[in-house]
């Protein structure tokens, strides 16, 4: 299992918000990821917009989104591999 944590930071000096996790049960090259929204995001205003943007980023970096998301040159979004399931 491979997991990327999706993080959003509105400004460089503020802490990041964990938006969710992208989970691959097999190898990232052979199957799509499953988006799991972060529990802390539930009930927050704008949560649906964050998830929608995350799904867009995944789709726009396919088919090799596991590698491409980690190399994304964004000052707002970052993707970090984490161990195990969220």
C-alpha positions in Angstrom: 0.0 0.0 0.0 1.3 3.5 -0.9 -0.1 6.7 0.6 0.3 10.3 -0.3 -0.8 13.0 2.2 -2.3 16.0 0.4 -1.5 19.3 2.2 -2.7 22.8 1.6 -1.0 25.9 2.8 -2.6 29.3 2.1 0.5 31.3 3.0 4.1 30.3 3.4 4.3 31.2 7.0 1.1 29.4 8.1 0.8 25.7 9.1 -0.5 23.4 6.5 -4.0 21.8 6.4 -4.1 18.1 5.7 -6.8 17.8 3.1 -6.8 14.1 2.7 -4.9 11.0 1.7 -4.4 9.3 -1.7 -4.3 5.6 -1.2 -3.1 3.0 -3.7 -3.8 -0.6 -2.5 -1.4 -2.0 -5.2 1.3 -0.3 -7.3 0.5 3.3 -8.3 1.4 2.5 -11.9 -1.2 -0.2 -12.2 -4.3 1.3 -10.5 -5.9 4.6 -9.6 -5.8 6.1 -6.2 -8.6 6.3 -3.7 -9.2 9.8 -2.2 -9.8 9.7 1.5 -10.8 13.1 2.9 -9.1 14.0 6.2 -11.4 13.7 9.2 -10.4 17.2 10.4 -11.8 18.6 7.2 -15.3 17.3 7.9 -17.7 20.1 8.7 -15.4 22.9 7.7 -16.6 25.5 5.4 -15.1 25.0 1.9 -14.3 21.3 2.5 -16.1 20.3 -0.7 -14.0 22.8 -2.7 -10.7 21.3 -1.2 -11.7 17.8 -2.2 -12.8 18.9 -5.6 -9.5 20.6 -6.2 -7.6 17.6 -4.9 -9.5 15.3 -7.3 -8.7 17.7 -10.2 -5.0 17.6 -9.3 -5.1 13.8 -9.3 -6.8 13.6 -12.6 -4.6 16.3 -14.3 -1.4 14.5 -13.3 -2.6 11.0 -14.4 -1.4 8.4 -15.3 1.7 8.8 -13.2 0.1 11.0 -10.5 2.0 9.3 -7.6 5.3 10.7 -8.8 4.0 13.8 -10.5 2.1 15.1 -7.5 5.2 14.8 -5.3 7.1 17.0 -7.8 4.2 19.5 -8.2 5.6 23.1 -8.3 2.8 24.7 -6.2 3.2 27.1 -3.4 -0.2 26.0 -2.0 -0.3 22.2 -2.4 2.2 19.6 -1.4 2.1 15.8 -1.5 4.2 13.7 0.9 4.5 10.0 1.0 3.5 8.6 4.5 3.6 5.1 5.9 0.6 3.0 6.3 -3.1 3.8 6.0 -4.5 7.1 7.2 
